[in-house]
Amino acid sequence: MTEATEKRRDRAAARRGGYGGAIVINGALLYAVNVWPGWQVLPFLTDDLQQLLPLVNLSLIVGMFTNAVYLIVDLPRVKAVGDLVTFGIGMAILVSLWRVFPFAFPIGFDSNFVVRILIVLSMVGCGIGIIVQLMILVTGRAVPRR
């Protein structure tokens, strides 16, 4: 076996380990948000967060599902489709987060402004991710040819 083949296998194994880890983390977050200790333990979140819970739960479940698919089929186009779905749900959560804004910070400076800036930056990052995944879907390659 050549050195290049071994490196490809090592990278694939590392990716699959990451997919498995993501499934475990998303499952733990789903449990933590909905069962124990629950989102209510965070003092800066208001009851308005309940409006966002269905989208948050959907995001975590879809994340688990897409990572399970990646464990089985680790191809750039398959991953691009799954990532487009998760980025789309992420963007929906960010837009809803902007509209509902379920935060009440007790600190003195204008933390609402800082959080809104972070939401906008997250939207920009999500938009860039969508564009990148569309390019991968069209080209079938995660890295452009040289």
HELIX and SHEET records of a PDB file:
HELIX    1   1 GLU A    3  ASN A   34  1                                  32    
HELIX    2   2 TRP A   39  VAL A   41  5                                   3    
HELIX    3   3 ASP A   47  GLN A   51  5                                   5    
HELIX    4   4 LEU A   53  ILE A   72  1                                  20    
HELIX    5   5 PRO A   76  VAL A  100  1                                  25    
HELIX    6   6 SER A  111  THR A  139  1                                  29    
END                                                                             
